Amino acid sequence: MGKSKKKKEFDVHNMTPDEQLKFEIAQELGLDEKVLQKGWKSLTSKESGRIGGMITGRKRQLKEEALKES
């Protein structure tokens, strides 16, 4: 028997800070409607990679800004 994963509903109103950042970037790329209608798994690898790259850059930028303030 194969393992079955329980499908997790995407709740826009109850997101972690990381999920908020991910969704914010998806909105900037115009992918928010696709995510809301079909979920994160509907994105292509290119779209997912772009979001991941932008998340990494944004986190790096926030970290640098925090170090400057210290």
C-alpha positions as CSV (number, residue, x, y, z in Angstrom):
1,M,0.0,0.0,0.0
2,G,1.2,3.5,-0.8
3,K,1.5,6.2,1.7
4,S,-1.3,8.8,1.5
5,K,-0.8,12.3,2.5
6,K,-3.6,14.3,3.9
7,K,-4.3,17.3,1.7
8,K,-3.7,20.4,3.8
9,E,-6.1,23.2,3.0
10,F,-4.5,26.6,2.2
11,D,-5.8,29.1,4.7
12,V,-5.1,32.7,3.7
13,H,-6.1,34.0,7.1
14,N,-4.0,31.7,9.2
15,M,-0.5,31.7,7.9
16,T,2.9,31.5,9.5
17,P,5.4,34.4,8.8
18,D,7.2,32.1,6.2
19,E,3.9,31.3,4.5
20,Q,3.0,35.0,4.4
21,L,6.3,35.8,2.7
22,K,5.8,33.0,0.2
23,F,2.3,34.1,-0.6
24,E,3.4,37.7,-0.8
25,I,6.0,36.8,-3.4
26,A,3.5,34.7,-5.3
27,Q,1.2,37.8,-5.4
28,E,4.1,39.9,-6.8
29,L,4.6,37.3,-9.5
30,G,0.9,37.1,-10.4
31,L,0.6,33.5,-9.2
32,D,-1.8,34.2,-6.2
33,E,-5.0,33.2,-8.1
34,K,-3.4,30.0,-9.3
35,V,-2.4,29.1,-5.7
36,L,-5.8,30.0,-4.3
37,Q,-7.7,27.9,-6.8
38,K,-5.4,24.9,-7.3
39,G,-2.9,25.0,-4.4
40,W,0.9,25.2,-4.3
41,K,1.3,21.9,-6.1
42,S,-0.2,23.4,-9.2
43,L,2.9,25.6,-9.8
44,T,5.5,24.5,-12.2
45,S,9.1,23.9,-11.1
46,K,10.2,27.1,-12.7
47,E,7.5,29.1,-10.8
48,S,8.4,27.3,-7.5
49,G,12.1,27.9,-8.1
50,R,11.5,31.6,-8.7
51,I,9.5,32.0,-5.5
52,G,12.2,30.1,-3.6
53,G,15.0,32.3,-5.0
54,M,13.1,35.4,-4.1
55,I,12.4,34.1,-0.6
56,T,16.1,33.5,-0.1
57,G,17.0,37.0,-1.4
58,R,14.4,38.6,0.8
59,K,15.5,36.8,3.9
60,R,19.2,37.7,3.2
61,Q,18.2,41.3,2.8
62,L,16.2,41.3,6.1
63,K,19.2,39.7,7.9
64,E,21.6,42.3,6.5
65,E,19.2,45.1,7.6
66,A,19.0,43.7,11.1
67,L,22.8,43.5,11.4
68,K,23.1,47.2,10.3
69,E,20.6,48.2,13.0
70,S,22.6,46.4,15.7
